[in-house]
Amino acid sequence: MPLKPKVGFVYHVKDNYFENAKDTSLRANKGKNHSRPSLFYMVDKTNANIFWMIPLTTKAEKYKLLYEKIKNKAGKCNGIIIGSYDGSDCAFLPQSMFPVTLQYISHVHKDSNSKKPLPVDEDLFKEIKQNAQELRANFFTVRKGETIFTDIIRLKNLMLDELRPASPEKTT
């Protein structure tokens, strides 16, 4: 049965996405069979075959410090959200969001106890989604590196290129 991603659930992204993307700012997988989890937060508004992902990490303490530093300096920090997922404190990183297509989604993250797909808490998801949307809106005026670390325009174009059917070879 084909995978049908659901918004608000966490998925693992295949290694070949990071190899094809060639973006050093992406939080790539740590090695064979150890894919990083990413929250599926929305379907692209211009192409329903593109899924927007937000990486998460269990290194919440590291990101709590960074969150406080940014918040103290700028007044707010919407690039990092600390919350609980699957029984652990996690940092969700909208500042590192990226687009994928279905071919790059490996599998849904499952509850460590019940082994059932585990959604992100509804209130936490709303906060993450709102912050991610604000960051994406600001991206086009502030530019890469100041709000979002990945080059989301280049990565989306890469995904769009991969979705286009190959041109048939001309015969003469």
Long-range contacts (C-beta under 8 A, 24 or more apart in sequence): 2-102, 3-102, 3-105, 3-107, 3-108, 5-40, 5-51, 5-102, 5-105, 5-108, 6-40, 6-117, 6-119, 7-40, 7-41, 7-42, 7-43, 8-39, 8-40, 8-41, 8-119, 8-120, 8-122, 8-125, 9-39, 9-40, 9-108, 9-109, 9-117, 9-118, 9-119, 9-120, 10-37, 10-38, 10-39, 10-40, 10-56, 10-85, 10-108, 10-109, 10-118, 10-120, 11-37, 11-38, 11-40, 11-53, 11-105, 11-106, 11-107, 11-108, 11-109, 12-36, 12-37, 12-38, 12-105, 12-106, 12-107, 12-108, 12-109, 13-38, 13-53, 13-100, 13-104, 13-105, 13-106, 14-103, 14-104, 14-105, 14-106, 16-104, 17-100, 17-104, 20-158, 20-162, 21-98, 21-155, 21-158, 23-98, 23-150, 23-151, 23-154, 23-155, 25-96, 25-149, 25-150, 25-151, 26-96, 26-98, 26-150, 27-55, 27-57, 27-93, 27-96, 35-106, 37-109, 38-98, 39-92, 39-120, 39-125, 39-128, 40-105, 41-97, 41-125, 41-128, 41-129, 41-132, 42-129, 42-132, 42-133, 44-99, 44-156, 47-160, 47-163, 49-101, 49-102, 49-159, 49-163, 50-99, 50-100, 50-101, 50-156, 50-159, 50-160, 50-163, 51-99, 51-100, 51-101, 51-102, 51-105, 52-97, 52-98, 52-99, 52-132, 53-97, 53-98, 53-99, 53-100, 54-92, 54-93, 54-94, 54-96, 54-97, 54-128, 54-132, 55-92, 55-93, 55-96, 55-97, 55-98, 56-85, 56-90, 56-91, 56-92, 56-93, 57-90, 57-91, 57-93, 58-88, 58-89, 58-90, 59-91, 60-88, 60-89, 60-90, 60-91, 61-89, 62-91, 63-91, 63-93, 64-91, 67-91, 78-130, 78-131, 78-134, 78-135, 79-131, 79-135, 79-147, 79-148, 81-124, 81-127, 81-128, 81-131, 83-120, 83-121, 83-124, 83-127, 83-128, 84-121, 84-124, 85-118, 85-120, 85-121, 85-124, 86-111, 86-112, 86-118, 87-112, 92-120, 92-124, 92-128, 94-128, 94-131, 94-132, 94-135, 94-148, 95-135, 95-147, 95-148, 95-149, 96-148, 96-149, 96-150, 97-132, 97-135, 97-136, 97-148, 97-150, 97-152, 98-150, 98-152, 98-155, 99-152, 99-155, 99-156, 99-159, 100-159, 101-159, 101-162, 101-163, 103-162
